Amino acid sequence: MSIELVKLGTKGQVTIPRTILRAVGLTGNTPLLVETTPEGAILLRPAVVYPIEIYSEERVEEFERENAIPAALQTRVRASLARGD
């Protein structure tokens, strides 16, 4: 565990020392989540950012086609279920 003294700037900014960043494996421009605990501590955690894709109607139809179960397979599964296999 590393401990460093930092100063809170007038704009509420804190510079985290490189030794601390290296110790936890963070690099520049890493998005962080900031939260507080009931004890009054401030926690910083790396945030995970996932890209979001908005699907067009054509793309949704493509998914539906690819996920469709062939009629012959549906018939075999129903027959198997009816027999109790």
Secondary structure as UniProt FT lines:
FT   TURN            10..11
FT   HELIX           18..24
FT   TURN            28..29
FT   STRAND          32..36
FT   TURN            38..39
FT   STRAND          42..46
FT   HELIX           57..67
FT   HELIX           71..83
//
